[in-house]
Amino acid sequence: MPGSPPAERNTEPAPGLRLLSAPDDLPRTLQALPSAAARLCLDVERTIKGVCDGENGEGVRNCHCVVALSGGADSTALLLILHYLRQRLGLSLSALHVDHGLRPESAAEARAAVTFCHALGIPLAVHTLAVDELAAVWRVGTEEAGRKARYDLLAAALPSPAADWICTGHHLGDLAEDVLMRLVRGCGWPALGGMSLCDPARRILRPLLLTEKDRLEAFLATLGVSWTEDPSNASDTYLRNRMRHGVIPLLTAENPGFLDQVRDLWQLAHIDADFWETRTAATLNAAPAPPSHVEGEASAPHDTAHGAESIRLPKTTLTGLHQAERLRLFKEVLRRMGEGQARAETLLALDAAWVAGRGGTRFMFAGCKTATVRRGDIIFSGGPPAEDTP
């Protein structure tokens, strides 16, 4: 993903525009922080250690973290918290800011990010993108194009992709929005619990995921740090914002502890997901090899011929399993085959077809994936081969 230094657009901040900035007397160490600010940092440290490879936090200790810094409250608080924890966790830090080129003030925001990181002694890379053009090329909306471009740049910035981490500022409010959007889209359990805090496969870490936004803003206010407010966050064009502005306030009015319930739901889902990942992996690994060849089917459990992968769940593996375990196996196979959330309705229909022995029945899943019931087995196939790209 190409990037460049902040573009010179001859633009000045609009009157009244608040930019990312820190006072000259910003505390330099964890020990110098006010007690409430220090407690927040230590709470985040405990969260990281509790999720990433156990209580000792082996998964993050002595690693490099690339922080996605937008200049908003969440990412600014994240960068500062990791800055104060870097000695305790043996972290090295850098940051990455993306100027999407969608607003006239974005160049000023990029310059403010440079000044802020320089004051902290944290290396910062700034990339300027034409998100509108990317959206047209990729045939997606500007929000999705910006998200994909950011993650591509962050992944490319990892010094060691197998050991280091991309860190994002998602917090408890973002988790609540994600849970509700998954519910609306028909997501099943335990994925309904929301995004992961630690995603080793994609090297993404969300240290603030169980932390309330109010605590983050109070942390910054205590330190005298200002941040940027993205005006697009006020628009109800996007589903996430509609959840934030309309649905969550109603749920919180009914139950002031709604966000606490979301946190508890996430923790239960995390426990269940860990159990089922272990259980389904063991079942799949123990599945017998398929016949050497059956006309019209893949001749191996994982066939990448012609660019499309096929995975077979044999009848001998499925027979005798509880419905809950069959459904988890379906989801795990689909997850291994690529992106795209599997709808609960389609998973249930697939299971019903297998139980009824309706051979030849075919089901479509997100990401151009299919599942076909055949001779008591279920054959999962990927989409057509991707075109070669330069």
N, C-alpha and C positions, 0 to 999 in steps of 0.2 A: 504494500500500500504506500504510494508516494506521499511524502510530506515535505513541508518547507518551513522556514522560520516565519514568525508573524508577518503578515503582509503589511506594508506601509500604505494605508488607504487615505492618509491625510484627514483622519477623523478624530475628533475630540470627544471625550465623554459628554453625554447629554447632561444638561443642568440637573442636579439632584440625583444623578446616577451614583449608586454606592458600589464601590469596587473592593476587591480583596485587598486588605492591608493589615499590617500588624504594628503595634506601638514599638518605639525604640527600646522600651524597658521590658519587652516580652521575656518571661522566665526562660532560662536556657536549659534547665535540668528538671527532672521529675521531682527532686527534693525541694526545688524552689517554688513549686506550684502551690497555690491555695489548696486547702485540704479537700474541698469538694472536687476540684479539678483533678487532683492526684487520685482520688477514689475512683473517678470515672476511668482513668487510664488503667488502674489496676483491675477494675471490673472487666475491661476489654481484654486485658492480658489473660485473665482467668477463662474468659469465653474462648479465646483462641486455643489455649492449652487444653481445655476440656473437649474440644472437637477435633483438633488436628493431632492425631496420633497419641492420644492419651494425656495424662496429667502433666507430663514433663514437656509437652509441646515440641517433641522432636521434629515434627513436620515443618515448623517455622523457625526453629532456632538456627542461628548462623546462616540464614538465607538472605537473598536479596529480594526486596519488595519494590515493585513498580506501582506507584499509586496513581490512579486515574483522578486527576485534579481538574475539576470544572471551575472552581472558584466559588461554588455554592457552599452552604453551611456544612453539608454532610461530608463532602470530600475534603474540605479545609480542616474540619475537626479530625477526620481520619489521619491526614498527613501529620498534624500536630501530635496526636496521640501516639502514632508509631514513632515519631521523632523522639518523644519523651521515653518510649519503651525500648529504643534501639539498643541501649547499653545492656539492659536486663535480658533481652532476647538475642543479643549478638547480631542485630540486623544491620544491613546496609540498605540505604533508601535512594530511590530516584523517583521522579514524578513525570507525568506526561499530560500535556494539555492539548486539546483539539479545538481549533477555531473552525467552526462549521461554516462560517461565511454566510449565515442566514440573517444576522442582525448587524446594523451599522456599528453598534458598540462592542462587538465581539473582539475587534482588534485591541481596543483599550483593555478589555478583560484579560486578553493574552499577555499584554505588557505588565499588567498588575500581577499576574501569576509569576512572571519572570522575576519581578522585584521581590515578591514574597519568598520564593524559594531561595533566591540569592541570600536574603537575610538569614535564612535557616541553614545555609550551607548545603542545600540539597540540590543535586543536578536536576534540571528540568529540560525536557524536549517538548517543543511546541510544533504542532503540525497544522497547516491550513488546508482545508478540504473544500471542494465544491460539492456539497452534499446533494444539492438539487440535481446536478449532473449524474452523480452516482446512483441516485434513486431512479433516474430515467434509464440508465444502463442496466441496473439490476431489476428493474420493474417492480419496485417496492415503494412504500411511502418514505417520506424524508426521515421520520423517526426511526424506522427500521434500518434505513441506509446509514444514518449516523451511528446507530448502535453497532452495526456490523463493522463499519470502518474503524470505530474506536477500538473494538476488541481485536481486530486484525493488527492495528498499530501496537496495542499493548502486548500482544503475544510476540510480535517481532522485537519488542524492546527487552524481553527477558534475556539476561546474560546466559542463563542455563535453563532452557525450557523444561528439563526434567527435574529441577530441584528448586527453582525460584517461584515467586508468586506474583500474580496480578492482584492488586488490592482495590476494591471498590467501596464506595461509601453507602451502600444500601443499609437502611436502618429498619427498625420495627414497623414504622408506618409503611415503608415500601413492602415489607413482608405481608402486612395485612392486605394491601392492594393486590399483591400477587396471588394470595390465597383466594380472594374474591374473584379475580379474573379467571383463575383455574376452575373455580366452581361454576362460573358462567359458561365456560367452554366445555364442561362435561368431563373434567379430569377425575380420575379415580384415586383411591387411597393406595399407598401413602404419599403419592406425589401431590395430593391436595394440600398437604402441609406446607407447601411453598418451596421457594428456591433454597438451595443448599448454602450453608455457611462456608463450607470447605469443599471445593470441587477439584480433587487431585488430577482427574483426567484432563481438565482444561486449565489447571493451575490457577484457579480463581479462588480468592479468599475474600470473604465479606465480614470483617471483624466487628462491625457495628450492627449486624443483622438483628440482634436481640436487644438493642439499645434504643430508647425513646428519642425522637427528634428533639423534644424539649430539652433533654439533658445535653445534647450536642450544642444547641444554640446557647444554653446557659453557660456551658463550658467556654465557648468563644467570647461571650459577653464578659465573663469574669476576667478573661485575659486581655480584653480590649481589642479583639480581632474583629474586623468587619468582613462581610462576605457579599457576594453578588447574588441577586435574585433574578433568576431567568424568567422573563415575562411569559414564556410559553407554558410555564407551570400553572398559570392562572387560566389557561384556555381549556374548555371542556371538549375540544376537538378529539382528544385522545381518551380512550377507555380508562386508562390509569387515572387521569385527572378527574374523570367523572366519578370514579370510585372514591377518590380522595376528597372531593368537594361535596358530593351528594350522599353516597351510601355510607361511608364510614362515620360521618357525624350522626346519622340516624341510628346506627348500631351502637355507637358510644352513648347516645342519649338513652337508649334502652338499657344498656349495661355499661356503666362508666369503666368497668374493668375489661372492656372488650379486647384491648391490646394485650392485656395479660393472658386472656384466653387464647389469643393467636399465638403467643409465645409458648404456652403449654401445648397447644395443638402441634406446633412445629417440633417440639421436643419428643412428643409421642410418635409423630410421623418419622422422625429421625431414627428412633429406636426400632420401629417396625421395618423401616427401609433397610437398616443394617442387617436385621435378622433375615429378611427375605432375600437380600442380595447374596448372603452367605448360603442360604438354603437352595436358591435356584441355581447358583453356580455349581454347587455340588451335584444337583440333579442333572444338569446339562452335561457336566463332565462325565457322569456315570452312564449317560445314554448310549445304547449300543450303536455301532456304526450301521449305516443304511446298506441295503443290497448294493452289489457292485454297479448295477445299472438297471433302472426301470424306465421304459420308454416315456419320454416327456417330462422326466424329473431329473433333478441334479443327482449326480452319482456320488456325492460326498456331502457331509453335513454342512460344509462351508465351501460353496462353489462360486468362484469369482470369474468363471469363464464369460467372455463377452462383456465384462464390466459389471455384471449384476450378481449379487450374492444371494444364495439360497441356503436356508437353514431348515432342517427337518426335525420335527418332534415326533418320534415314532410312537405307535400305538402302545407298544410295550412300556414306554416311559410314562405315558399319560394314564394308562389303566390303573385304577386303584388309588389315584391321587384325589384329595379333596378338591372341590371346585375352586376354593381360594388359592390352592397351590397351582392349579392349572392356569388360572388367570394371571398369577404372578410370573409363571413361565412364559406366557404369551408376551407380557409386557417386557420382560428381560430380553427376549429374542428381538423384539422390535427395537428396543433401546440399542442393542448391539449393532443393529443394521443402520443406524443413523438418526438424525434429528426428526422431531415431530412427535407431539403428544398423542397417545392412543386414547380414543374416546371410550368411556366405560360402556356405552351402548353397543359399540361394535365388538368389543371384547366379549361381552355377554352373549351377543348373537353368534359369535364364532364358537364359543363354548357349547351353546345349545345345539348348533349344527353338528359338532363332533359327537356329543352325547347321543343325538338322534341318528347318527350314522349317515348323514346326508352327504354322500360322496360327490365331489365335483363342485360343491358350494364354495364360492370365492368372496373374500371380503377385502375392501380397500382401506388402507390406513394412510395417515399423513406421511409425506415424504415419498410418495410413489411406491409404497410398500403394499404387498398383498399377502393374504393367507388363504390357502386352499386345502380343504379337507379331501383326502385321497387315500383310499384303502385303509382307513382307520388312522393314518398318519396326518399330520398338519404340516404343509410345506409353506414356509415363509420366504418370499422373494423380494429382492430390491427392485428399484426402478430401472429404466433403461440406462445404458452406459452414458456417462457424462461426456460431452464433447471436449476434445483437446483444447486447452487454453494456453496461450503463450506465457 
